[in-house]
């Protein structure tokens, strides 16, 4: 069973993911993308917080360079929920940002 802290983070990450996809793609394309990720990469919506690196790779393979727009927006939403200042880095790394958010949440508990 996941610890409450992990469950909280996974919930916040999932909320950020849902908000981002619906904001950028809309409901219909979000469902299409989720179906595609499930059928092509065995990534269902509930797995994403636990398989962030695989999600990022699948998203990049599916959407190419445009995946970064979704990744940056997920990070923006997640950092806002966790009240973390988003500092721009020269090189954006989605997985590093998510790991940083996890570590910040652990510090608060």
Buried (B, 14 or more C-beta within 10 A) or exposed (E): EEEEEBEBBBEBBBEBBBBBBEEBBEEEEBBEBBEEBEEEBEBEBEBBBEBBEBBBBBBBEBBEEEBBEBBBBBBBBBBEBBEBEEEEEEEEEBBEBBEBBBEBBEEEE
